[in-house]
Amino acid sequence: MKIEQTLLSGCFVITPKTFEDSRGVFSETFNSKTFEEVTGISQDFVQDNQSISRYGVVRGLHFQRGSLAQAKLVRVVKGRVQDIVVDVREGSETFGKSFSIELSAANGKQLYVPRGFAHGFSVLEEGSIFAYKCDNFYDKESESGIIFNDSDLNLDWRLPKNDMIISEKDLELPLFKNALL
Ligand SMILES: Cc1cn([C@H]2C[C@H](O)[C@@H](COP(=O)(O)OP(=O)(O)O[C@H]3O[C@H](C)C(=O)[C@H](O)[C@H]3O)O2)c(=O)[nH]c1=O
């Protein structure tokens, strides 16, 4: 497992080791012992999620507030997405800063998103499958978020505006400065 620090403390890019042979490829997509050895984080995930999206979908940016905030380990099982996180941790040196990375089945990369980050992704390939682990359960009441096109954040979703498919809920998300952090 290779780990790369991002400019946002506690947020890492992880590339699992792959074992290729005449049948194909094997990799451990999560191992709590290796994860802790490499990141120093003892992480128990309690919920796995998966979403399948059409090309052009933008999901997010979402986060859960307070004690029900979720750390996530996200990856792409099929296709390609542009994954974006924003540090919304009160008092963080990188508060309001973002990090963006292409995650794909081909590059096998994962992003570890700590608690206190808003998370979203845009779908660059039809039928992309996004799978992720969360360290806290879903709690609708704790949900908050930031609208995808917040001008202060100026995020690049790498999609033509006319191609974007966004849920009604996400179109009503607040600006960063008004988000319920
Ligand atoms: C997240 C979640 C949703 N749901 C239900 C609630 C809705 O009836 C339905 C779709 O939920 P939503 O539109 O919030 O799904 P996404 O837009 O993919 O939300 C996710 O997208 C961004 C990228 C994230 O990082 C979050 O994990 C998550 O908020 O699934 C559940 O039952 N459990 C869950 O954990």
The ligand as an SDF file (V2000), in Angstrom:
LIG
                    3D

 35 37  0  0  0  0  0  0  0  0999 V2000
  -25.6610    8.6640    2.0820 C   0  0  0  0  0  0  0  0  0  0  0  0
  -26.8210    7.7580    2.3930 C   0  0  0  0  0  0  0  0  0  0  0  0
  -28.0470    7.9030    1.7580 C   0  0  0  0  0  0  0  0  0  0  0  0
  -29.0750    7.0560    2.0660 N   0  0  0  0  0  0  0  0  0  0  0  0
  -30.3280    7.2250    1.3400 C   0  0  0  0  0  0  0  0  0  0  0  0
  -30.9380    8.6170    1.4490 C   0  0  0  0  0  0  0  0  0  0  0  0
  -31.6030    8.8160    0.1100 C   0  0  0  0  0  0  0  0  0  0  0  0
  -32.9170    8.2940    0.1280 O   0  0  0  0  0  0  0  0  0  0  0  0
  -30.7870    7.9720   -0.8560 C   0  0  0  0  0  0  0  0  0  0  0  0
  -29.8040    8.7900   -1.6850 C   0  0  0  0  0  0  0  0  0  0  0  0
  -29.0690    9.5970   -0.7850 O   0  0  0  0  0  0  0  0  0  0  0  0
  -28.2130   10.8060   -1.3170 P   0  0  0  0  0  0  0  0  0  0  0  0
  -28.9600   11.5080   -2.4040 O   0  0  0  0  0  0  0  0  0  0  0  0
  -27.7680   11.6040   -0.1180 O   0  0  0  0  0  0  0  0  0  0  0  0
  -26.9700   10.0480   -1.9680 O   0  0  0  0  0  0  0  0  0  0  0  0
  -25.6270   10.7450   -2.4510 P   0  0  0  0  0  0  0  0  0  0  0  0
  -25.9110   12.0390   -3.1310 O   0  0  0  0  0  0  0  0  0  0  0  0
  -24.8550    9.7110   -3.1750 O   0  0  0  0  0  0  0  0  0  0  0  0
  -24.9020   11.0760   -1.0760 O   0  0  0  0  0  0  0  0  0  0  0  0
  -23.5540   10.7520   -0.8420 C   0  0  0  0  0  0  0  0  0  0  0  0
  -22.8010   11.5590   -1.6830 O   0  0  0  0  0  0  0  0  0  0  0  0
  -21.6070   12.1570   -1.2130 C   0  0  0  0  0  0  0  0  0  0  0  0
  -20.6060   12.1020   -2.3260 C   0  0  0  0  0  0  0  0  0  0  0  0
  -21.0640   11.6440    0.0430 C   0  0  0  0  0  0  0  0  0  0  0  0
  -19.8640   11.7240    0.3140 O   0  0  0  0  0  0  0  0  0  0  0  0
  -21.9650   11.1020    1.0460 C   0  0  0  0  0  0  0  0  0  0  0  0
  -21.4730    9.8670    1.5130 O   0  0  0  0  0  0  0  0  0  0  0  0
  -23.3560   10.9210    0.6370 C   0  0  0  0  0  0  0  0  0  0  0  0
  -24.0310   12.0760    1.0900 O   0  0  0  0  0  0  0  0  0  0  0  0
  -30.0460    7.0450   -0.0360 O   0  0  0  0  0  0  0  0  0  0  0  0
  -28.9570    6.0410    2.9960 C   0  0  0  0  0  0  0  0  0  0  0  0
  -29.9120    5.2900    3.2580 O   0  0  0  0  0  0  0  0  0  0  0  0
  -27.7490    5.9050    3.6470 N   0  0  0  0  0  0  0  0  0  0  0  0
  -26.6740    6.7160    3.3670 C   0  0  0  0  0  0  0  0  0  0  0  0
  -25.6010    6.5190    3.9840 O   0  0  0  0  0  0  0  0  0  0  0  0
  1  2  1  0
  2  3  2  0
  2 34  1  0
  3  4  1  0
  4  5  1  0
  4 31  1  0
  5  6  1  0
  5 30  1  0
  6  7  1  0
  7  8  1  0
  7  9  1  0
  9 10  1  0
  9 30  1  0
 10 11  1  0
 11 12  1  0
 12 13  2  0
 12 14  1  0
 12 15  1  0
 15 16  1  0
 16 17  2  0
 16 18  1  0
 16 19  1  0
 19 20  1  0
 20 21  1  0
 20 28  1  0
 21 22  1  0
 22 23  1  0
 22 24  1  0
 24 25  2  0
 24 26  1  0
 26 27  1  0
 26 28  1  0
 28 29  1  0
 31 32  2  0
 31 33  1  0
 33 34  1  0
 34 35  2  0
M  END
$$$$
